[in-house]
Amino acid sequence: MKNQDIKSLSIEELQSRISSEAATLQKLKFAHAITPIENPARIRASRRLIAQLNTELRARQIANSK
């Protein structure tokens, strides 16, 4: 997901995407612990997306509080 796409999401959409990505990350970690997944870089990409979404959400919360 591109930065421009993230900025176009609403706060509620950001929160829902964060929760769904966190669930996906948990499933990937469990699957990788049992048997190595084909593309372990997906774990890193999922973590990175969650961090980007959290950063945008926090920036909006700070902007709204001013």
PDBQT receptor file of N, H, CA, C and O in Angstrom, charges set to zero:
ATOM      1  N   MET A   1       0.850  -1.167   0.000  1.00  0.00    +0.000 N 
ATOM      2  CA  MET A   1       0.000   0.000   0.000  1.00  0.00    +0.000 C 
ATOM      3  C   MET A   1       0.901   1.237   0.000  1.00  0.00    +0.000 C 
ATOM      4  O   MET A   1       1.829   1.350   0.802  1.00  0.00    +0.000 OA
ATOM      5  N   LYS A   2       0.610   2.147  -0.905  1.00  0.00    +0.000 N 
ATOM      6  H   LYS A   2      -0.144   2.056  -1.557  1.00  0.00    +0.000 HD
ATOM      7  CA  LYS A   2       1.431   3.334  -1.039  1.00  0.00    +0.000 C 
ATOM      8  C   LYS A   2       1.051   4.370   0.009  1.00  0.00    +0.000 C 
ATOM      9  O   LYS A   2      -0.052   4.355   0.554  1.00  0.00    +0.000 OA
ATOM     10  N   ASN A   3       1.987   5.262   0.276  1.00  0.00    +0.000 N 
ATOM     11  H   ASN A   3       2.884   5.274  -0.167  1.00  0.00    +0.000 HD
ATOM     12  CA  ASN A   3       1.785   6.310   1.269  1.00  0.00    +0.000 C 
ATOM     13  C   ASN A   3       0.586   7.175   0.918  1.00  0.00    +0.000 C 
ATOM     14  O   ASN A   3      -0.163   7.588   1.804  1.00  0.00    +0.000 OA
ATOM     15  N   GLN A   4       0.401   7.447  -0.342  1.00  0.00    +0.000 N 
ATOM     16  H   GLN A   4       1.010   7.111  -1.062  1.00  0.00    +0.000 HD
ATOM     17  CA  GLN A   4      -0.717   8.262  -0.795  1.00  0.00    +0.000 C 
ATOM     18  C   GLN A   4      -2.045   7.560  -0.487  1.00  0.00    +0.000 C 
ATOM     19  O   GLN A   4      -3.022   8.210  -0.114  1.00  0.00    +0.000 OA
ATOM     20  N   ASP A   5      -2.075   6.243  -0.642  1.00  0.00    +0.000 N 
ATOM     21  H   ASP A   5      -1.281   5.715  -0.945  1.00  0.00    +0.000 HD
ATOM     22  CA  ASP A   5      -3.277   5.475  -0.328  1.00  0.00    +0.000 C 
ATOM     23  C   ASP A   5      -3.574   5.519   1.166  1.00  0.00    +0.000 C 
ATOM     24  O   ASP A   5      -4.732   5.614   1.574  1.00  0.00    +0.000 OA
ATOM     25  N   ILE A   6      -2.532   5.451   1.970  1.00  0.00    +0.000 N 
ATOM     26  H   ILE A   6      -1.592   5.374   1.639  1.00  0.00    +0.000 HD
ATOM     27  CA  ILE A   6      -2.700   5.483   3.422  1.00  0.00    +0.000 C 
ATOM     28  C   ILE A   6      -3.258   6.833   3.853  1.00  0.00    +0.000 C 
ATOM     29  O   ILE A   6      -4.138   6.892   4.712  1.00  0.00    +0.000 OA
ATOM     30  N   LYS A   7      -2.759   7.911   3.269  1.00  0.00    +0.000 N 
ATOM     31  H   LYS A   7      -2.044   7.863   2.572  1.00  0.00    +0.000 HD
ATOM     32  CA  LYS A   7      -3.217   9.247   3.638  1.00  0.00    +0.000 C 
ATOM     33  C   LYS A   7      -4.670   9.499   3.235  1.00  0.00    +0.000 C 
ATOM     34  O   LYS A   7      -5.332  10.355   3.822  1.00  0.00    +0.000 OA
ATOM     35  N   SER A   8      -5.170   8.770   2.247  1.00  0.00    +0.000 N 
ATOM     36  H   SER A   8      -4.632   8.075   1.770  1.00  0.00    +0.000 HD
ATOM     37  CA  SER A   8      -6.538   8.975   1.796  1.00  0.00    +0.000 C 
ATOM     38  C   SER A   8      -7.566   8.234   2.658  1.00  0.00    +0.000 C 
ATOM     39  O   SER A   8      -8.766   8.461   2.506  1.00  0.00    +0.000 OA
ATOM     40  N   LEU A   9      -7.119   7.355   3.557  1.00  0.00    +0.000 N 
ATOM     41  H   LEU A   9      -6.144   7.170   3.680  1.00  0.00    +0.000 HD
ATOM     42  CA  LEU A   9      -8.028   6.599   4.409  1.00  0.00    +0.000 C 
ATOM     43  C   LEU A   9      -8.531   7.460   5.568  1.00  0.00    +0.000 C 
ATOM     44  O   LEU A   9      -7.835   8.366   6.027  1.00  0.00    +0.000 OA
ATOM     45  N   SER A  10      -9.737   7.170   6.032  1.00  0.00    +0.000 N 
ATOM     46  H   SER A  10     -10.302   6.434   5.660  1.00  0.00    +0.000 HD
ATOM     47  CA  SER A  10     -10.270   7.872   7.203  1.00  0.00    +0.000 C 
ATOM     48  C   SER A  10      -9.708   7.221   8.468  1.00  0.00    +0.000 C 
ATOM     49  O   SER A  10      -9.065   6.173   8.403  1.00  0.00    +0.000 OA
ATOM     50  N   ILE A  11      -9.952   7.843   9.605  1.00  0.00    +0.000 N 
ATOM     51  H   ILE A  11     -10.475   8.694   9.658  1.00  0.00    +0.000 HD
ATOM     52  CA  ILE A  11      -9.437   7.321  10.867  1.00  0.00    +0.000 C 
ATOM     53  C   ILE A  11     -10.027   5.948  11.165  1.00  0.00    +0.000 C 
ATOM     54  O   ILE A  11      -9.316   5.051  11.618  1.00  0.00    +0.000 OA
ATOM     55  N   GLU A  12     -11.320   5.780  10.913  1.00  0.00    +0.000 N 
ATOM     56  H   GLU A  12     -11.897   6.509  10.545  1.00  0.00    +0.000 HD
ATOM     57  CA  GLU A  12     -11.964   4.491  11.158  1.00  0.00    +0.000 C 
ATOM     58  C   GLU A  12     -11.396   3.410  10.229  1.00  0.00    +0.000 C 
ATOM     59  O   GLU A  12     -11.188   2.270  10.642  1.00  0.00    +0.000 OA
ATOM     60  N   GLU A  13     -11.149   3.785   8.975  1.00  0.00    +0.000 N 
ATOM     61  H   GLU A  13     -11.318   4.711   8.639  1.00  0.00    +0.000 HD
ATOM     62  CA  GLU A  13     -10.566   2.833   8.024  1.00  0.00    +0.000 C 
ATOM     63  C   GLU A  13      -9.151   2.461   8.443  1.00  0.00    +0.000 C 
ATOM     64  O   GLU A  13      -8.751   1.305   8.311  1.00  0.00    +0.000 OA
ATOM     65  N   LEU A  14      -8.389   3.430   8.947  1.00  0.00    +0.000 N 
ATOM     66  H   LEU A  14      -8.714   4.370   9.055  1.00  0.00    +0.000 HD
ATOM     67  CA  LEU A  14      -7.035   3.146   9.427  1.00  0.00    +0.000 C 
ATOM     68  C   LEU A  14      -7.077   2.141  10.572  1.00  0.00    +0.000 C 
ATOM     69  O   LEU A  14      -6.306   1.182  10.589  1.00  0.00    +0.000 OA
ATOM     70  N   GLN A  15      -7.968   2.358  11.518  1.00  0.00    +0.000 N 
ATOM     71  H   GLN A  15      -8.595   3.137  11.504  1.00  0.00    +0.000 HD
ATOM     72  CA  GLN A  15      -8.067   1.460  12.667  1.00  0.00    +0.000 C 
ATOM     73  C   GLN A  15      -8.479   0.059  12.246  1.00  0.00    +0.000 C 
ATOM     74  O   GLN A  15      -7.965  -0.924  12.779  1.00  0.00    +0.000 OA
ATOM     75  N   SER A  16      -9.395  -0.043  11.302  1.00  0.00    +0.000 N 
ATOM     76  H   SER A  16      -9.813   0.755  10.869  1.00  0.00    +0.000 HD
ATOM     77  CA  SER A  16      -9.817  -1.370  10.847  1.00  0.00    +0.000 C 
ATOM     78  C   SER A  16      -8.702  -2.066  10.070  1.00  0.00    +0.000 C 
ATOM     79  O   SER A  16      -8.517  -3.276  10.199  1.00  0.00    +0.000 OA
ATOM     80  N   ARG A  17      -7.966  -1.314   9.271  1.00  0.00    +0.000 N 
ATOM     81  H   ARG A  17      -8.116  -0.331   9.166  1.00  0.00    +0.000 HD
ATOM     82  CA  ARG A  17      -6.836  -1.903   8.531  1.00  0.00    +0.000 C 
ATOM     83  C   ARG A  17      -5.749  -2.379   9.480  1.00  0.00    +0.000 C 
ATOM     84  O   ARG A  17      -5.146  -3.428   9.259  1.00  0.00    +0.000 OA
ATOM     85  N   ILE A  18      -5.492  -1.603  10.550  1.00  0.00    +0.000 N 
ATOM     86  H   ILE A  18      -5.983  -0.750  10.730  1.00  0.00    +0.000 HD
ATOM     87  CA  ILE A  18      -4.478  -1.994  11.526  1.00  0.00    +0.000 C 
ATOM     88  C   ILE A  18      -4.870  -3.311  12.185  1.00  0.00    +0.000 C 
ATOM     89  O   ILE A  18      -4.036  -4.207  12.322  1.00  0.00    +0.000 OA
ATOM     90  N   SER A  19      -6.120  -3.435  12.589  1.00  0.00    +0.000 N 
ATOM     91  H   SER A  19      -6.797  -2.707  12.478  1.00  0.00    +0.000 HD
ATOM     92  CA  SER A  19      -6.551  -4.671  13.254  1.00  0.00    +0.000 C 
ATOM     93  C   SER A  19      -6.520  -5.866  12.294  1.00  0.00    +0.000 C 
ATOM     94  O   SER A  19      -6.136  -6.966  12.689  1.00  0.00    +0.000 OA
ATOM     95  N   SER A  20      -6.916  -5.657  11.057  1.00  0.00    +0.000 N 
ATOM     96  H   SER A  20      -7.229  -4.763  10.736  1.00  0.00    +0.000 HD
ATOM     97  CA  SER A  20      -6.894  -6.776  10.104  1.00  0.00    +0.000 C 
ATOM     98  C   SER A  20      -5.466  -7.173   9.752  1.00  0.00    +0.000 C 
ATOM     99  O   SER A  20      -5.175  -8.360   9.606  1.00  0.00    +0.000 OA
ATOM    100  N   GLU A  21      -4.581  -6.206   9.613  1.00  0.00    +0.000 N 
ATOM    101  H   GLU A  21      -4.818  -5.241   9.731  1.00  0.00    +0.000 HD
ATOM    102  CA  GLU A  21      -3.180  -6.520   9.323  1.00  0.00    +0.000 C 
ATOM    103  C   GLU A  21      -2.508  -7.202  10.510  1.00  0.00    +0.000 C 
ATOM    104  O   GLU A  21      -1.661  -8.076  10.326  1.00  0.00    +0.000 OA
ATOM    105  N   ALA A  22      -2.880  -6.808  11.723  1.00  0.00    +0.000 N 
ATOM    106  H   ALA A  22      -3.569  -6.098  11.873  1.00  0.00    +0.000 HD
ATOM    107  CA  ALA A  22      -2.318  -7.456  12.910  1.00  0.00    +0.000 C 
ATOM    108  C   ALA A  22      -2.746  -8.916  12.969  1.00  0.00    +0.000 C 
ATOM    109  O   ALA A  22      -1.948  -9.780  13.334  1.00  0.00    +0.000 OA
ATOM    110  N   ALA A  23      -3.988  -9.199  12.616  1.00  0.00    +0.000 N 
ATOM    111  H   ALA A  23      -4.636  -8.498  12.319  1.00  0.00    +0.000 HD
ATOM    112  CA  ALA A  23      -4.467 -10.580  12.577  1.00  0.00    +0.000 C 
ATOM    113  C   ALA A  23      -3.727 -11.369  11.501  1.00  0.00    +0.000 C 
ATOM    114  O   ALA A  23      -3.351 -12.521  11.719  1.00  0.00    +0.000 OA
ATOM    115  N   THR A  24      -3.521 -10.755  10.354  1.00  0.00    +0.000 N 
ATOM    116  H   THR A  24      -3.826  -9.819  10.177  1.00  0.00    +0.000 HD
ATOM    117  CA  THR A  24      -2.789 -11.411   9.269  1.00  0.00    +0.000 C 
ATOM    118  C   THR A  24      -1.352 -11.709   9.687  1.00  0.00    +0.000 C 
ATOM    119  O   THR A  24      -0.824 -12.787   9.415  1.00  0.00    +0.000 OA
ATOM    120  N   LEU A  25      -0.725 -10.732  10.356  1.00  0.00    +0.000 N 
ATOM    121  H   LEU A  25      -1.153  -9.856  10.578  1.00  0.00    +0.000 HD
ATOM    122  CA  LEU A  25       0.655 -10.919  10.816  1.00  0.00    +0.000 C 
ATOM    123  C   LEU A  25       0.731 -12.075  11.809  1.00  0.00    +0.000 C 
ATOM    124  O   LEU A  25       1.653 -12.888  11.743  1.00  0.00    +0.000 OA
ATOM    125  N   GLN A  26      -0.217 -12.155  12.716  1.00  0.00    +0.000 N 
ATOM    126  H   GLN A  26      -0.967 -11.495  12.770  1.00  0.00    +0.000 HD
ATOM    127  CA  GLN A  26      -0.225 -13.235  13.692  1.00  0.00    +0.000 C 
ATOM    128  C   GLN A  26      -0.355 -14.590  12.990  1.00  0.00    +0.000 C 
ATOM    129  O   GLN A  26       0.343 -15.539  13.347  1.00  0.00    +0.000 OA
ATOM    130  N   LYS A  27      -1.235 -14.687  12.004  1.00  0.00    +0.000 N 
ATOM    131  H   LYS A  27      -1.802 -13.916  11.714  1.00  0.00    +0.000 HD
ATOM    132  CA  LYS A  27      -1.396 -15.934  11.253  1.00  0.00    +0.000 C 
ATOM    133  C   LYS A  27      -0.118 -16.300  10.513  1.00  0.00    +0.000 C 
ATOM    134  O   LYS A  27       0.273 -17.466  10.474  1.00  0.00    +0.000 OA
ATOM    135  N   LEU A  28       0.538 -15.290   9.923  1.00  0.00    +0.000 N 
ATOM    136  H   LEU A  28       0.221 -14.342   9.955  1.00  0.00    +0.000 HD
ATOM    137  CA  LEU A  28       1.793 -15.548   9.211  1.00  0.00    +0.000 C 
ATOM    138  C   LEU A  28       2.866 -16.060  10.163  1.00  0.00    +0.000 C 
ATOM    139  O   LEU A  28       3.602 -16.990   9.831  1.00  0.00    +0.000 OA
ATOM    140  N   LYS A  29       2.957 -15.463  11.333  1.00  0.00    +0.000 N 
ATOM    141  H   LYS A  29       2.359 -14.708  11.603  1.00  0.00    +0.000 HD
ATOM    142  CA  LYS A  29       3.965 -15.894  12.311  1.00  0.00    +0.000 C 
ATOM    143  C   LYS A  29       3.718 -17.327  12.768  1.00  0.00    +0.000 C 
ATOM    144  O   LYS A  29       4.656 -18.116  12.878  1.00  0.00    +0.000 OA
ATOM    145  N   PHE A  30       2.457 -17.664  13.034  1.00  0.00    +0.000 N 
ATOM    146  H   PHE A  30       1.695 -17.023  12.944  1.00  0.00    +0.000 HD
ATOM    147  CA  PHE A  30       2.140 -19.025  13.439  1.00  0.00    +0.000 C 
ATOM    148  C   PHE A  30       2.457 -20.015  12.327  1.00  0.00    +0.000 C 
ATOM    149  O   PHE A  30       3.040 -21.070  12.577  1.00  0.00    +0.000 OA
ATOM    150  N   ALA A  31       2.077 -19.678  11.106  1.00  0.00    +0.000 N 
ATOM    151  H   ALA A  31       1.603 -18.821  10.903  1.00  0.00    +0.000 HD
ATOM    152  CA  ALA A  31       2.342 -20.562   9.972  1.00  0.00    +0.000 C 
ATOM    153  C   ALA A  31       3.838 -20.746   9.765  1.00  0.00    +0.000 C 
ATOM    154  O   ALA A  31       4.295 -21.840   9.432  1.00  0.00    +0.000 OA
ATOM    155  N   HIS A  32       4.595 -19.682   9.961  1.00  0.00    +0.000 N 
ATOM    156  H   HIS A  32       4.224 -18.794  10.231  1.00  0.00    +0.000 HD
ATOM    157  CA  HIS A  32       6.039 -19.754   9.765  1.00  0.00    +0.000 C 
ATOM    158  C   HIS A  32       6.709 -20.553  10.885  1.00  0.00    +0.000 C 
ATOM    159  O   HIS A  32       7.736 -21.192  10.658  1.00  0.00    +0.000 OA
ATOM    160  N   ALA A  33       6.141 -20.522  12.076  1.00  0.00    +0.000 N 
ATOM    161  H   ALA A  33       5.307 -20.003  12.261  1.00  0.00    +0.000 HD
ATOM    162  CA  ALA A  33       6.714 -21.286  13.188  1.00  0.00    +0.000 C 
ATOM    163  C   ALA A  33       6.514 -22.780  12.985  1.00  0.00    +0.000 C 
ATOM    164  O   ALA A  33       7.367 -23.582  13.366  1.00  0.00    +0.000 OA
ATOM    165  N   ILE A  34       5.396 -23.154  12.390  1.00  0.00    +0.000 N 
ATOM    166  H   ILE A  34       4.703 -22.503  12.080  1.00  0.00    +0.000 HD
ATOM    167  CA  ILE A  34       5.109 -24.575  12.179  1.00  0.00    +0.000 C 
ATOM    168  C   ILE A  34       5.941 -25.104  11.019  1.00  0.00    +0.000 C 
ATOM    169  O   ILE A  34       6.712 -26.050  11.182  1.00  0.00    +0.000 OA
ATOM    170  N   THR A  35       5.787 -24.503   9.868  1.00  0.00    +0.000 N 
ATOM    171  H   THR A  35       5.161 -23.735   9.736  1.00  0.00    +0.000 HD
ATOM    172  CA  THR A  35       6.597 -24.853   8.705  1.00  0.00    +0.000 C 
ATOM    173  C   THR A  35       6.986 -23.551   8.019  1.00  0.00    +0.000 C 
ATOM    174  O   THR A  35       6.163 -22.640   7.931  1.00  0.00    +0.000 OA
ATOM    175  N   PRO A  36       8.203 -23.440   7.537  1.00  0.00    +0.000 N 
ATOM    176  CA  PRO A  36       8.612 -22.193   6.889  1.00  0.00    +0.000 C 
ATOM    177  C   PRO A  36       7.710 -21.841   5.717  1.00  0.00    +0.000 C 
ATOM    178  O   PRO A  36       7.440 -22.679   4.856  1.00  0.00    +0.000 OA
ATOM    179  N   ILE A  37       7.246 -20.595   5.689  1.00  0.00    +0.000 N 
ATOM    180  H   ILE A  37       7.466 -19.915   6.389  1.00  0.00    +0.000 HD
ATOM    181  CA  ILE A  37       6.393 -20.157   4.589  1.00  0.00    +0.000 C 
ATOM    182  C   ILE A  37       7.257 -19.874   3.368  1.00  0.00    +0.000 C 
ATOM    183  O   ILE A  37       8.468 -19.682   3.479  1.00  0.00    +0.000 OA
ATOM    184  N   GLU A  38       6.618 -19.852   2.199  1.00  0.00    +0.000 N 
ATOM    185  H   GLU A  38       5.634 -20.008   2.108  1.00  0.00    +0.000 HD
ATOM    186  CA  GLU A  38       7.353 -19.678   0.946  1.00  0.00    +0.000 C 
ATOM    187  C   GLU A  38       8.079 -18.339   0.888  1.00  0.00    +0.000 C 
ATOM    188  O   GLU A  38       9.223 -18.265   0.439  1.00  0.00    +0.000 OA
ATOM    189  N   ASN A  39       7.413 -17.287   1.341  1.00  0.00    +0.000 N 
ATOM    190  H   ASN A  39       6.484 -17.347   1.705  1.00  0.00    +0.000 HD
ATOM    191  CA  ASN A  39       7.993 -15.955   1.242  1.00  0.00    +0.000 C 
ATOM    192  C   ASN A  39       8.003 -15.301   2.628  1.00  0.00    +0.000 C 
ATOM    193  O   ASN A  39       7.045 -14.618   2.991  1.00  0.00    +0.000 OA
ATOM    194  N   PRO A  40       9.071 -15.501   3.405  1.00  0.00    +0.000 N 
ATOM    195  CA  PRO A  40       9.119 -14.921   4.746  1.00  0.00    +0.000 C 
ATOM    196  C   PRO A  40       9.198 -13.393   4.746  1.00  0.00    +0.000 C 
ATOM    197  O   PRO A  40       9.022 -12.769   5.792  1.00  0.00    +0.000 OA
ATOM    198  N   ALA A  41       9.458 -12.792   3.605  1.00  0.00    +0.000 N 
ATOM    199  H   ALA A  41       9.601 -13.298   2.755  1.00  0.00    +0.000 HD
ATOM    200  CA  ALA A  41       9.489 -11.336   3.516  1.00  0.00    +0.000 C 
ATOM    201  C   ALA A  41       8.098 -10.743   3.715  1.00  0.00    +0.000 C 
ATOM    202  O   ALA A  41       7.965  -9.556   4.013  1.00  0.00    +0.000 OA
ATOM    203  N   ARG A  42       7.059 -11.565   3.550  1.00  0.00    +0.000 N 
ATOM    204  H   ARG A  42       7.166 -12.529   3.307  1.00  0.00    +0.000 HD
ATOM    205  CA  ARG A  42       5.692 -11.098   3.789  1.00  0.00    +0.000 C 
ATOM    206  C   ARG A  42       5.502 -10.687   5.250  1.00  0.00    +0.000 C 
ATOM    207  O   ARG A  42       4.724  -9.780   5.545  1.00  0.00    +0.000 OA
ATOM    208  N   ILE A  43       6.213 -11.355   6.164  1.00  0.00    +0.000 N 
ATOM    209  H   ILE A  43       6.845 -12.092   5.925  1.00  0.00    +0.000 HD
ATOM    210  CA  ILE A  43       6.121 -10.993   7.588  1.00  0.00    +0.000 C 
ATOM    211  C   ILE A  43       6.656  -9.584   7.787  1.00  0.00    +0.000 C 
ATOM    212  O   ILE A  43       6.035  -8.769   8.470  1.00  0.00    +0.000 OA
ATOM    213  N   ARG A  44       7.785  -9.304   7.202  1.00  0.00    +0.000 N 
ATOM    214  H   ARG A  44       8.289  -9.966   6.648  1.00  0.00    +0.000 HD
ATOM    215  CA  ARG A  44       8.389  -7.982   7.327  1.00  0.00    +0.000 C 
ATOM    216  C   ARG A  44       7.512  -6.918   6.681  1.00  0.00    +0.000 C 
ATOM    217  O   ARG A  44       7.338  -5.834   7.239  1.00  0.00    +0.000 OA
ATOM    218  N   ALA A  45       6.963  -7.216   5.515  1.00  0.00    +0.000 N 
ATOM    219  H   ALA A  45       7.105  -8.096   5.061  1.00  0.00    +0.000 HD
ATOM    220  CA  ALA A  45       6.108  -6.265   4.817  1.00  0.00    +0.000 C 
ATOM    221  C   ALA A  45       4.845  -5.968   5.625  1.00  0.00    +0.000 C 
ATOM    222  O   ALA A  45       4.369  -4.833   5.652  1.00  0.00    +0.000 OA
ATOM    223  N   SER A  46       4.313  -6.987   6.276  1.00  0.00    +0.000 N 
ATOM    224  H   SER A  46       4.700  -7.909   6.254  1.00  0.00    +0.000 HD
ATOM    225  CA  SER A  46       3.118  -6.795   7.092  1.00  0.00    +0.000 C 
ATOM    226  C   SER A  46       3.430  -5.924   8.308  1.00  0.00    +0.000 C 
ATOM    227  O   SER A  46       2.654  -5.032   8.651  1.00  0.00    +0.000 OA
ATOM    228  N   ARG A  47       4.562  -6.183   8.957  1.00  0.00    +0.000 N 
ATOM    229  H   ARG A  47       5.192  -6.908   8.678  1.00  0.00    +0.000 HD
ATOM    230  CA  ARG A  47       4.973  -5.356  10.096  1.00  0.00    +0.000 C 
ATOM    231  C   ARG A  47       5.177  -3.910   9.681  1.00  0.00    +0.000 C 
ATOM    232  O   ARG A  47       4.796  -2.985  10.398  1.00  0.00    +0.000 OA
ATOM    233  N   ARG A  48       5.775  -3.728   8.529  1.00  0.00    +0.000 N 
ATOM    234  H   ARG A  48       6.085  -4.479   7.947  1.00  0.00    +0.000 HD
ATOM    235  CA  ARG A  48       6.045  -2.379   8.028  1.00  0.00    +0.000 C 
ATOM    236  C   ARG A  48       4.743  -1.639   7.724  1.00  0.00    +0.000 C 
ATOM    237  O   ARG A  48       4.615  -0.456   8.040  1.00  0.00    +0.000 OA
ATOM    238  N   LEU A  49       3.784  -2.323   7.117  1.00  0.00    +0.000 N 
ATOM    239  H   LEU A  49       3.888  -3.283   6.860  1.00  0.00    +0.000 HD
ATOM    240  CA  LEU A  49       2.494  -1.707   6.813  1.00  0.00    +0.000 C 
ATOM    241  C   LEU A  49       1.765  -1.304   8.091  1.00  0.00    +0.000 C 
ATOM    242  O   LEU A  49       1.167  -0.230   8.153  1.00  0.00    +0.000 OA
ATOM    243  N   ILE A  50       1.815  -2.164   9.112  1.00  0.00    +0.000 N 
ATOM    244  H   ILE A  50       2.301  -3.036   9.061  1.00  0.00    +0.000 HD
ATOM    245  CA  ILE A  50       1.187  -1.834  10.386  1.00  0.00    +0.000 C 
ATOM    246  C   ILE A  50       1.841  -0.582  10.978  1.00  0.00    +0.000 C 
ATOM    247  O   ILE A  50       1.147   0.290  11.499  1.00  0.00    +0.000 OA
ATOM    248  N   ALA A  51       3.155  -0.490  10.902  1.00  0.00    +0.000 N 
ATOM    249  H   ALA A  51       3.720  -1.198  10.479  1.00  0.00    +0.000 HD
ATOM    250  CA  ALA A  51       3.856   0.679  11.426  1.00  0.00    +0.000 C 
ATOM    251  C   ALA A  51       3.483   1.943  10.661  1.00  0.00    +0.000 C 
ATOM    252  O   ALA A  51       3.306   3.002  11.263  1.00  0.00    +0.000 OA
ATOM    253  N   GLN A  52       3.363   1.843   9.345  1.00  0.00    +0.000 N 
ATOM    254  H   GLN A  52       3.506   0.983   8.856  1.00  0.00    +0.000 HD
ATOM    255  CA  GLN A  52       2.973   3.012   8.547  1.00  0.00    +0.000 C 
ATOM    256  C   GLN A  52       1.557   3.461   8.881  1.00  0.00    +0.000 C 
ATOM    257  O   GLN A  52       1.289   4.658   8.981  1.00  0.00    +0.000 OA
ATOM    258  N   LEU A  53       0.659   2.510   9.051  1.00  0.00    +0.000 N 
ATOM    259  H   LEU A  53       0.876   1.537   8.970  1.00  0.00    +0.000 HD
ATOM    260  CA  LEU A  53      -0.718   2.842   9.398  1.00  0.00    +0.000 C 
ATOM    261  C   LEU A  53      -0.790   3.484  10.785  1.00  0.00    +0.000 C 
ATOM    262  O   LEU A  53      -1.509   4.464  10.983  1.00  0.00    +0.000 OA
ATOM    263  N   ASN A  54      -0.040   2.925  11.746  1.00  0.00    +0.000 N 
ATOM    264  H   ASN A  54       0.544   2.129  11.584  1.00  0.00    +0.000 HD
ATOM    265  CA  ASN A  54      -0.011   3.497  13.091  1.00  0.00    +0.000 C 
ATOM    266  C   ASN A  54       0.570   4.903  13.091  1.00  0.00    +0.000 C 
ATOM    267  O   ASN A  54       0.092   5.766  13.827  1.00  0.00    +0.000 OA
ATOM    268  N   THR A  55       1.584   5.146  12.287  1.00  0.00    +0.000 N 
ATOM    269  H   THR A  55       1.973   4.445  11.689  1.00  0.00    +0.000 HD
ATOM    270  CA  THR A  55       2.196   6.465  12.201  1.00  0.00    +0.000 C 
ATOM    271  C   THR A  55       1.207   7.487  11.663  1.00  0.00    +0.000 C 
ATOM    272  O   THR A  55       1.101   8.592  12.195  1.00  0.00    +0.000 OA
ATOM    273  N   GLU A  56       0.487   7.127  10.617  1.00  0.00    +0.000 N 
ATOM    274  H   GLU A  56       0.573   6.230  10.185  1.00  0.00    +0.000 HD
ATOM    275  CA  GLU A  56      -0.498   8.043  10.042  1.00  0.00    +0.000 C 
ATOM    276  C   GLU A  56      -1.635   8.299  11.022  1.00  0.00    +0.000 C 
ATOM    277  O   GLU A  56      -2.100   9.431  11.152  1.00  0.00    +0.000 OA
ATOM    278  N   LEU A  57      -2.083   7.259  11.709  1.00  0.00    +0.000 N 
ATOM    279  H   LEU A  57      -1.705   6.339  11.603  1.00  0.00    +0.000 HD
ATOM    280  CA  LEU A  57      -3.162   7.409  12.689  1.00  0.00    +0.000 C 
ATOM    281  C   LEU A  57      -2.725   8.342  13.814  1.00  0.00    +0.000 C 
ATOM    282  O   LEU A  57      -3.489   9.216  14.225  1.00  0.00    +0.000 OA
ATOM    283  N   ARG A  58      -1.532   8.170  14.302  1.00  0.00    +0.000 N 
ATOM    284  H   ARG A  58      -0.912   7.460  13.968  1.00  0.00    +0.000 HD
ATOM    285  CA  ARG A  58      -1.017   9.019  15.392  1.00  0.00    +0.000 C 
ATOM    286  C   ARG A  58      -0.844  10.457  14.926  1.00  0.00    +0.000 C 
ATOM    287  O   ARG A  58      -1.134  11.386  15.680  1.00  0.00    +0.000 OA
ATOM    288  N   ALA A  59      -0.378  10.658  13.703  1.00  0.00    +0.000 N 
ATOM    289  H   ALA A  59      -0.142   9.904  13.090  1.00  0.00    +0.000 HD
ATOM    290  CA  ALA A  59      -0.225  12.021  13.172  1.00  0.00    +0.000 C 
ATOM    291  C   ALA A  59      -1.573  12.724  13.086  1.00  0.00    +0.000 C 
ATOM    292  O   ALA A  59      -1.673  13.918  13.368  1.00  0.00    +0.000 OA
ATOM    293  N   ARG A  60      -2.593  11.997  12.703  1.00  0.00    +0.000 N 
ATOM    294  H   ARG A  60      -2.512  11.027  12.475  1.00  0.00    +0.000 HD
ATOM    295  CA  ARG A  60      -3.929  12.596  12.626  1.00  0.00    +0.000 C 
ATOM    296  C   ARG A  60      -4.484  12.897  14.012  1.00  0.00    +0.000 C 
ATOM    297  O   ARG A  60      -5.151  13.913  14.210  1.00  0.00    +0.000 OA
ATOM    298  N   GLN A  61      -4.206  12.005  14.982  1.00  0.00    +0.000 N 
ATOM    299  H   GLN A  61      -3.665  11.180  14.821  1.00  0.00    +0.000 HD
ATOM    300  CA  GLN A  61      -4.671  12.265  16.339  1.00  0.00    +0.000 C 
ATOM    301  C   GLN A  61      -4.011  13.520  16.907  1.00  0.00    +0.000 C 
ATOM    302  O   GLN A  61      -4.667  14.313  17.582  1.00  0.00    +0.000 OA
ATOM    303  N   ILE A  62      -2.739  13.701  16.643  1.00  0.00    +0.000 N 
ATOM    304  H   ILE A  62      -2.206  13.057  16.095  1.00  0.00    +0.000 HD
ATOM    305  CA  ILE A  62      -2.024  14.878  17.123  1.00  0.00    +0.000 C 
ATOM    306  C   ILE A  62      -2.563  16.130  16.428  1.00  0.00    +0.000 C 
ATOM    307  O   ILE A  62      -2.749  17.163  17.071  1.00  0.00    +0.000 OA
ATOM    308  N   ALA A  63      -2.813  16.042  15.123  1.00  0.00    +0.000 N 
ATOM    309  H   ALA A  63      -2.662  15.202  14.601  1.00  0.00    +0.000 HD
ATOM    310  CA  ALA A  63      -3.324  17.194  14.372  1.00  0.00    +0.000 C 
ATOM    311  C   ALA A  63      -4.726  17.588  14.859  1.00  0.00    +0.000 C 
ATOM    312  O   ALA A  63      -5.057  18.773  14.902  1.00  0.00    +0.000 OA
ATOM    313  N   ASN A  64      -5.540  16.607  15.222  1.00  0.00    +0.000 N 
ATOM    314  H   ASN A  64      -5.272  15.644  15.187  1.00  0.00    +0.000 HD
ATOM    315  CA  ASN A  64      -6.893  16.889  15.682  1.00  0.00    +0.000 C 
ATOM    316  C   ASN A  64      -6.922  17.473  17.091  1.00  0.00    +0.000 C 
ATOM    317  O   ASN A  64      -7.861  18.181  17.454  1.00  0.00    +0.000 OA
ATOM    318  N   SER A  65      -5.892  17.175  17.885  1.00  0.00    +0.000 N 
ATOM    319  H   SER A  65      -5.129  16.600  17.590  1.00  0.00    +0.000 HD
ATOM    320  CA  SER A  65      -5.874  17.659  19.261  1.00  0.00    +0.000 C 
ATOM    321  C   SER A  65      -5.405  19.108  19.365  1.00  0.00    +0.000 C 
ATOM    322  O   SER A  65      -5.587  19.739  20.406  1.00  0.00    +0.000 OA
ATOM    323  N   LYS A  66      -4.812  19.638  18.314  1.00  0.00    +0.000 N 
ATOM    324  H   LYS A  66      -4.665  19.125  17.468  1.00  0.00    +0.000 HD
ATOM    325  CA  LYS A  66      -4.310  21.022  18.350  1.00  0.00    +0.000 C 
ATOM    326  C   LYS A  66      -5.389  22.002  18.090  1.00  0.00    +0.000 C 
ATOM    327  O   LYS A  66      -5.139  23.208  18.084  1.00  0.00    +0.000 OA
TER     328      LYS A  66
